[in-house]
Amino acid sequence: MRLQLTQHGVLLLATQLRLDGTFVHQLVRTGTALPCRTLETVQLSVAQEPKAVNLTLRHRSSMHSISIPRTSLREVMQTAQQWIEGALNGELEAAA
């Protein structure tokens, strides 16, 4: 079972990565036999810097952060989505 951003969340993320603020996202747990997917709620803070986008992700008692260099919006989006899903699936270390 893996947590993934919803399609709606991916669409919102494109706009949110251009703004400063804190946003709430719902993630779905895929790979379950249940007819309805389990939802998890996370908080994503976005801070704009001249050469990077800084992200902080909070889920339950975990906190993760990353600074993504400004390239194309598509590359920033892909990096952010992979990072969010990787952090929530235990593929990254939590921030100290």
Steps between C-alpha positions, in 0.01 A plus 500: 500500500635835395390858568451719191374850438149509360453625143344814644803547726741471206305769312500730803870442563591665167348829619610466862866466398481857363361645825605545863275330751389189679274254323315185607512195275316170506692191399352164412632164606515292184524125473225419748221255433245741647255660258573847643853624549630608836581873514792653689531875560830689479604862532734649238669836557647675196749789517632673188868592477669668201668178384301228676165389636518386863249237610418370847269201538327407825318171551408380848821540703736505198650803331697504174652791309665558164627786289430445129706710256291707261497337158191447287166476681466144368831395657421671831155332498642154433768541767248628755250220433767229518640654819157527669409141417848372586497676839158361590592149393811487718747536215658818644639595839305745713646844571681536831 
